[in-house]
Amino acid sequence: MTDANEHPLFSVPMPPFTDGGQKMALAVTGMQAQAFKAFFRYQIEALSFLKHRFEQDIMLAGDLADSADLKTTLDVVSKYMQTTTSEYAAEMSKLVALNSKIASETVRNTQKQTRTLFEDSNTAA
């Protein structure tokens, strides 16, 4: 019968910190996965916004081409600028909220992983 600290292939006793090292590696991997997830959340939000803005730019080009006179052209540009300014402000608000949510998740996960590592290290000692 092999001891829990022995490697089954060679029956060599494993050092007691091996389990903690594996848990530390898993914790680090978890943090990397969380960073990866956050990065792609930002990318999805940014690309979604850019897609919408490009669609609005195409509409602007069409509206400008259809403008019959200077007054209509100025109205089109004025409306476009008002809408654009408002949408950029709303997007910044979304990014701030997303950043806050990701920061909260990061703190919560880091605290949980740290607590687990310390509990495991105290149990092993």
N, C-alpha and C positions, 0 to 999 in steps of 0.2 A: 504494500500500500504506500503510495507516495504522499509526502507531506504537501500541504497547500503551497509552500514556498519552494518546492522543487519543480524543475522543468521536466515534464514527462519523457522527453526524448533522451536526455542524457542523465537524468536523475542527479543533477547538480543542484545543490541548494541555491535558491535565488535570494538575493539580499532583501531584507524586509522593506526597503524603500521602493521596490519595483512597482508594487501596486499603486503607491502614491504617484510615482512617475507616470504611470499609464493614465491615471486620473488627471494629472496635470496636463499631459499631452491632449487628452480629450477636452479639457477646459479651454486650452489654447485654440484647438480646432473649432470649438464652439464659438469662440470670440471671432475667429476669422470668418466663419460662416455668417455670423451676425453682421460683420462689416460688409461682406459680399452682398448680403440681402439689402442692407441700407443703401449701398452704392447703386444697386439696380432700382431701388425705389425712386431714388433721385433721378436716375436716367429715364425711367418710365414717365415720371411727372414732367421732366424737361422736354422730352420728345413729344409728349401729348400736347403740351403748350405750343411748342414750335409748329407742330402740324396745324393746329388751329390758327396760329398767326399767319402761316403761309397761305392757308385758305382765305383768310381775310385780305391778305395782300393781293391775291388773284382777283378777289371781288373788287378791290380798290381799282386795280388796273382796268377791269371791265367797266366800272362806274365812270372812271375818268374818260375812257374811250367813248362812252355814251353821252358825256356831257355836251350840251349844245352851246353853252355860253360860259363866260367867266364866273358869273354868280353861281351857277350850278356846280362848276368845278370847285370853287371855294367852299361851297356847302358840303360837297363830298369829302374834301380834304379835312375840313373842320370836324365833321362827324367821325371820320376815320381816326383822327388824332385823339378826340375825346374818348372814343371806344378803346383805342390802343392804350392810352394812359390808364384808364380804369382797369383793363384786363391785366396789364403788367402789375398794378398795385395788388389786385386780387391774387395773382400768381405768387407774388412775394409773400403775401399772407399765408398762402397754402404751404410754401416752402418753410416758412418759420414754424408753422404748426407741425409739419412733417419732421423738421429738425428736432423740435421739442419732444415729439413722440418717440423718435429713434433714441434720443438721449435718455429718456426715461426707461425705455426698454433695455438699453445698454447698462445703465446703473443697476436696474433690477436683476438682470442676468449675471452681472459681475458679482454683485453681492451674494447671489445664490451660489455661484460656483466657488467663490471664496469661502463661504460658510461650509460648503460641502468638503472642500479640500482640508480646511482646518479641523473639521469634525473627524474626517478620515485619518488625518495625521495624529490627532489626539487618541483615537482608537488604536492605531497601530503602535503608539508609544507606550 
